[in-house]
Amino acid sequence: MASNAQNRIIVVLGSTGHQGRGVVSSLLSDSARELWNVRAVTRDVNSVSAQRLLNDFQTPDHRLSLITGDFFDEESLQVAFSGAYGVFAVTSETNSRTIEHEDDLKQELESGKNIISAAKICRIQHFVLSSLPDMKRATSGRFDKLFHMDHKFIIEQLAKQDLSAVTCLLPGLFFTNLDWSHYCRREANGVVRFCPPIPSTKLVEWVDPVYDMGIFAAVVSAKEDLIPYPMPCDERLRESLSEVFALGIVKTKNKNYVCCSPKLRMDEFASTFTRVTGQPAIYSPISIDEWAGLASRAVGNGFKEDIRQMIEWISIAPEDKICYGALDPAEDSSWEDLHLQASTFEDWLRRSGWRGPPEGIP
């Protein structure tokens, strides 16, 4: 391990969200294979979520710091990135703004361009990005309004054009989405109902956005001589907490890694949930119209067709491919390079302690 004075700095964007919080945790874990200083970027360092991050993950030698930054203020990003070795970047279709019209979704591209420009000016050596596959290609142009997915792919291409070393992580659907009523609700009789409008026999890939994305991101970044080694599954994951940053530029430069669970048949949500928690559960999809309305309600009507097309495509995506039906399995070297595999639904249930929607909340 390096001395504290020599610790390299990783800047984490979206640090108070699911993915960023997981990356912060993994980089600062006692099991990480390099001592990192982590600079967590947030719009308000005094917010409850920012202070919780500091309280939860600060180390005895104070390797975690908070810094103010805004995706739409490039100068603030340059200040945040100054002197850093690496950046973990995640972009959002909302960035806490309302999506009234489809054109409002372009703000994600604006934020991505600002992040890339700041990283280039600050000479960031390793840029790790949460991305998604090229859905226009995957769907042969049939689904042309998957903006929140396609924009992440566009940002990835821009980063690879402008920056010297980019590694991308491609996550599946988030298990944490089950907190939303268009994914899961509790019926009046207490039964937990899993309800996205996807056929019950359809195989879909998911991810724990906190634990899994944190582990994958951290493993891609450390020094080049830190090589992962075989271990029993759970111990291997915990010891590999620094993998993308830990393996470093030489091994992961310009590679994409699929961060997805083994495929789960949709009706297995109910049976697995009941087996782990002892609570009754069913899989009973709502209509796609109800889905789109609920999914866009908190974000804005401009998101409605985007999210509708996403679930329509997932329902028919080819099952011989991975990552939203976009990639051949041979294109993913996550296991070969990182020795990592994302969590199963049962893993997530046991780790998170999630027990379905609270009583009295549909």
N, C-alpha and C positions, 0 to 999 in steps of 0.2 A: 504494500500500500504506500502511496505517496504521502509525504508530509503535508500538513494542512496548508502551508504556504504554497505548495505546488498543485493543489487541487484545481482541476479544470472546471470551468463554469458551463453548466447547461441551462439555457433559458427555456422555460416551459410556458407556452401560451395556453389560454383556456384553463388556467391552473385550478380554478375553483369548480370546473365542470367534471363530469365523470372521467373522461380520458386524461385530462391534465392532472387531476388529483391522483389518479393511479400512477402516472409517470413520476410525479413528485415522490410519492411513497416508495416506489421501487428504486429510484436513484439513491434515496437516502437510507434504504434498508441496511440493517447490519449485515445482510447476506450479499449485498452488492459487491462486485469484484473490483471496484475502484472507488476511492473516496471522491465524490463529486461535491462541488458547491452548486446549489440549485437556486436560480433566480426566477421566482414565480411572478408572472405578469398578470395584473388584474386592473380593472378600471378604477377600483377604489380599494386602496390598501387597508382602509379602516372599516370596510364592510364586515358584516357578521361572517360571511363565508370565507373571506380572506383571513380574518383573525382565527377562524376555526382551523383553516389549513395550517397556519403557523403553529397553533397550539397542538395540533395532532401530530405534526411531522418534524418539528424542530429537533435538531440533534444537540447533544451536550456541548459540541464544539461549534454550534451555531452556523451550520452549513446551509441553512435555508434562509433566504431573504425575500421580501416582497418588494415589487417595484410597480409603479403606475405605468400603464400602457394602454393604448387604444388602437384597434386595428385600422381605424380611419384617420389616424394621426401618425404619419410615417416618422416624424421627428421623435415622437415618444418611443417608437419601436427602435429607432437607432440608439437612443439612450439606453434602452433595456438590453440591446444586443451588444453594446460596446464591451470589448474585452472578452467576450464569451467564445468558447470552443464550439459548442453545439446549440441547436435550437430544436425543440419539439413543437411543431405547429399543427394546430387544428383550426379549421375554418367552419363557419356556421352559415346556414342559409338565412338566419334571422339576425344574429349579432344584437339581440335584444330590441330589434326594430320590428314594427308591424309590416306584414306582407299584404298590402291592400291589392296590389296588382302584380301580375307575373313579372313585369319589368323590375319590380322591387327585389326580386331574387338575384339580380345582377350585382347587388351590393356585396355578395360573397366574392365575386371576381375582383371587385375593387379592393377588398380587404386582403385577398390573397396576393395581389400585385404589390400592395404596400409592404406586406411581410417579406416577400422575395426581394424587393428593392432594398429594404433595410438590411437583410441578411447579406446581400451582395456588397453593399457599402461597408458593412462592418466585417467583411471577410470571414464569415462564419465557415468553419472547416467542415462541419457535418450537419446537414439539415435533414431532420426526420419529420415526415409529413403523414398525417392521417388522411388517406385518399380513398377513392372508389374507382371501380373499373369504367371503361368506356362503354356506356350503356347504349349509345347510338349504334355502335358496332355490334354489341351483344344482341340487341333487339332488331338488327337489320333495318333500323330507322323507323320501325313501327311505333315505338313509344318515344316521341320526340319532345316531351315536356318533363322529362326527369331532370329538371334543372339542378336540384340540390345534389344530385349524383354527378351529372355531367360537368358541373362547374368545378367540383373537386378534381375531376380528371384533367380539366383544362389547367387548373392551378398547378397540378403535378407536372404537366408538360412544360409550363413556363419555368417552373423551378429547375427542371432538368436542363433547360436551355441556358439559364443564367447563372446557376450555382455549380460549384466544382464537385460536390459530393452530396447526392440526395438519396435517401432511403425511404420507401413508402410502405405503410401498413394499411391493409385493406380489411376493415372490420365487417362482420356480418350484422344482422339485426341485433339490437341491444336487448339483453334480458331485462334491463331496467325499464324498457318500454312497457313492461307489464304493469307498471304503476299507473298507466293511462287507461281510461275506461273503454277506449276502442280496441284495446288488446285484452283486457281482463277486467271483470267486475264481479261483485258479490250479489247474488240474487236475494230476493226477499226471504227465501227459506234458508239462507246461509250458505248455499252451495256456491263455490267459486267457479265462474264461467269464463273460460278462455275463448275469445270471440273474434279474432281477426278474420276477414272474409277470404280465407284460404282453404282449399279442400282438405278434409281431415287426413287423407293419406299422403298429402304432399310433403316431400322432404325439404327442409329449409335449414340454413346455417345461421347460427346465433353467436353471440360473444358476450362475455362479461366486460363491459367497457372500462371498468376501473382496474380490476385485477389483471385481466389478460393484456389489455393495451399497455398497461404499465410495465408488465414483464417483457413483452415483445419490444417495446421502445427502448427500455433500458439495456437489453441484451445487445442491441445493434451498435453500442457506442464506445466501449472502453478501449483500452490500448490493444494494439494489434497482436500482442503476444498472449492475450488472455483468451484461451480457447475453451469452449464448453466441453463437458465430459459427461458420459452416460451415468445416470443415477436413477433410482426408483422415481416414478412419475412425479409425485407431489414434491418430494425433496429436490428433484432436478429443477422443477419450476422455481422453487423458492431460491435455490442457489444460483439460478440463471437470471436473477433479477436485473442484470444490466446487459441484456443481450444485444439489442441493435446498437446502442451506444457502446456496449462492452466489446463487441467484435470489431468495431471500428470501420474506418473508411475502406481499407483494402478489401475486406471480405464482404461488405454490404453496399458499396457504392453503386448507385443507380439500379439497385434491386428492389423488387416489390415482394412483400410477404403477406400472404393471406392469413388474417387473424380471425379464424372462424372455427366454431365447434364442429365435431362430427355431425353429419346431417341428422336432424331430428324430425320424425314424422309428427305433423301438427297435433294429432289426437293423443300423442304420447305426453303432451303437457299435462293433461288431466290425470292420467294414470301415474305418472312420475310424481306429480304434486301430492296426490293422495298417498302414495307409498311413503314419501318422505315426511309429510306433515300429519297424516292421519285424517285430514279434512276431505269431505266429499267434493268432487270437482267434475265438470263436464267440459267437453269441447263442442261448442255450438256457435258457428259463425253468425255475425250480424250481416246485414246487407251492405253492399259496397257503397251505397249512397249514404247510409248512416256512418259508415267508416270515414268516408271523405269529409263529411260534415263535422264530425267530432275531431278528427285529426287536424283540421285546419282552423277550428274554432279559436284556439288560443294564439295561433300564429297570424291568421289573417286569410281572407278569402282568396288572395292571390296564390296561396299554396295548395289550394284544393285539387286542381287537376294534376299537379305534380305528384302529390301523395297518393292520389287515386291510381295513376298510372303505375306507380311503384308496386302497389299491392296487386294490381292486375297482372303485371309481369311476373312477380314472384309466384303467382298461382299457376303459371304455365311455363316457367323457365325450365330448360332442359336439365334433367337430373343427372346426366352423365358429366355435367360440367360443375364447376365450383364458383363461389363468390358471385352470387346473383346470376348464375348461369352464364357468366362472362368468360371464364377461363377453363382451359383443360387442366386437369389435376397435375400433369407433368410440368406445368408452368410455375408451380409453387414449390419453392425449395425451403419452406419454413422448417420442416423437420430436419432436412439434411444440413442446413446451415446453422439453425438456432437450437435444434433439439427441443422444440416447443410445440405444444398443441393446445388450442384454446379449450376453455372449460366446457363441460357438459352442463345441461340444465340441472341435473342432480348436484353437480359440483357447486354450481352457483347457489342453489337453494340452501345447501348445508353451510356454505361459507357466509352468505349474506344474512341468513336467518329469515328470509322473506317468507311470509305466511299468507300472502294474498291481500286483497283490499280489506281495509278495516271494516269491522261490523258497522252496519248502518250507512256505509258509503257505497252506492251502486257503481 
